Amino acid sequence: MKTRLALSLAIALGLSQPAAAFTVFDPSNFAQNLLTAIRTLEQINNQIRQLQNEAQMLSNDAKNLSGLDYNASAQLRSTLATTARLIQQAQGVAYEVSQADATFARLYPQAYAGSVSGNQMAVDARERWNNSLQALRTTLQMQAQAAQNFAADESMLTELVAQSQGAVGHLQATQATNQLLALQARQAIQAQQLQVTQGRAEAVEQARNVAAEERAREVRRRFDNGSTRYTPQSVNFYGR
């Protein structure tokens, strides 16, 4: 009787107490949450890589926009100015077309008129000789200047090649290449200048030879026509 009463009391007391809370694990929900977290992390990593790529692109752009510290244009212009000045200072037959034509017509005639005196022909011959001498002098100056430029060109070429090979960006490489092309162009111009002066010296000398032949022909013609007569004179070899 007492045992049955205790059991009934225990059941009554147990039913009157609140039920204890239990944690329920849902595998499906956990897997979904884990997948979402992984995808979120992957998106963050992709954004980080994108930012890194953009930073590298900006760095490359900065390098591509970086200018070359070496500039050979001033030295190239100075060399061209020196050779041009040698040509401008050249004496004799001018390089200007109209002046050259006038000088050639006066000093290198196809034929001498009878009114031209023998003394004037001698003066013209002396001026023609001086023109040949000055043309040769200008050619030698140009050759000497070209020889002096060899060492400077070699040094500049070495520096430009080093700058081109060490370029950190597109702009530096382009600038180095442009300066290499400028050096090549300057050398080509110098070669043309030297060729012009050499051709001028040869042409002036050939014209002098032709004019000398014409002068000799005219002198013989006047001698044969009796315009210039030889008057024999006695010569005293012993001063008596």
Secondary structure, DSSP 8 states (H G I E B T S, - for coil): -HHHHHHHHHHHHHHHS---------HHHHHHHHHHHHHHHHHHHHHHHHHHHHHHHHHHHHHHT---S---HHHHHHHHHHHHHHHHT--SS-SSHHHHHHHHHHHS-SS--TTS-HHHHHHHHHHHHHHHHHHHHHHHHHHHHHHHHHHHHHHHHHHHHHHHHT--SHHHHHHHHHHHHHHHHHHHHHHHHHHHHHHHHHHHHHHHHHHHHHHHHHHHHHHHTTSS--------TT--
